[in-house]
Every structure is written in C-alpha cells, then in structure tokens.
Amino acid sequence: MAGARHPFPREPTYVADPTTGAQAELRRISSAAAHKAYRCPGCNQDIAPRTGHVVVVPLSDPALRRHWHTPCWDHRHRRRPGR
C-alpha cells in the first residue's frame, strides 16, 4: 500500500559523531523523503534530491547535523574526510 507507515517506529540508533566524537543519533532518510541537495562530508560531493542517505545528528547540538551518502557513512573508518 503506497504511503503506508510502519506501525512501530524504529528505535533510535546512536553513534559517535566522526567530527567531534560526541554521541549522535543516526537517522536513515529514504529517497521519497529526501527533497533537498546536501554536501556529504565523507566524499565532499553532492547528495542529490530523491537520494536515500543518512543524517548524523549530534545530541548536544542538532543544528550541526551532517548528511552522508550511505556508502560514505559505511566506509568512514577506511577513508579520509573529503575522499
């Protein structure tokens, strides 16, 4: 059914923010919910609208959230920022 929401919301996932090391919430954004372009800090390339990705939201300052391509986030430990 189009537009149906899952009856049970996902539990939040908490991770260490790669920039500050502080605790952050990891949010997965579906392609249907992605309406704007963002710059990925992992590869320094654009995340086009309608592209699924992840958002890292620091708990201490949500305004410092960062949008990442999912593969860049998954491989962040193996590569330098912006590469």
N, C-alpha and C positions, 0 to 999 in steps of 0.2 A: 504494500500500500504506500503510495507516494506521500511523503511528508509525515509519515508516522514516526513518532519519537519512541525511543526505547523506554519501557515502563519503569525501569530502575536506573537512575542516573549513575554514571561511573564514579567510583571512588577517586578522589584526587591523587595524583602521583606527585611525590616530592623528590626533588633532585638538588644537587649542589649547582649553583649558578656558575658557569665556567668563567665568567668575568670576575666575580667577587668572591666566590666560594661560599656565599651565604645560601641559606635554604630558599628554594624557589619551587613554585608549582609548575608542573609541565602540563600544558593543555594541547590536545590534538584538535586541529582545525580541519574540517572536511572541505573538499573542493566546493561544495554547494554553499558553505558558509564563508568562504574567502572572497571578499568583494574588493579589496584594495591591493595595491602593489606594495611590497616591503623590500628591504635590503637585508639579505642573510649575512650575519656576522661570520659564519663559517667559511663562505666562499667569496663574499663581497659581491655577489651577483643579485639581480632582482628575483623576487618571488612574484610571479605574475598573478593577477587576479584569477580566481577559479582554480588555483593550485592548492591541494592539500598540503599542510605543513604543521609544524609545532610552534608553540609560543612558550617561552620561559619567563615566568612572572615572579620576580623577587618578592618574597613575603614582606620584607621591610620597606620596599618602595615599588609598588606595582607600576608606577609611571615609567620605570626603567625596563619594562618588558622588552624582549627581543624575539623576533620571528625568525625561525630557522627552516631551511629545507629539511625534510625528514632524513634523507641520506647524510646531509652535513651534520645533523644532530647525532645520528647513529655512529658516525665516524669521527666525532670531535676529538677523541683521545689520540687518534693516529695522525692528525694533521694540524698544522699551524693555522691560526685565525687568518682569514682572508685568502686561503689557498684551497 
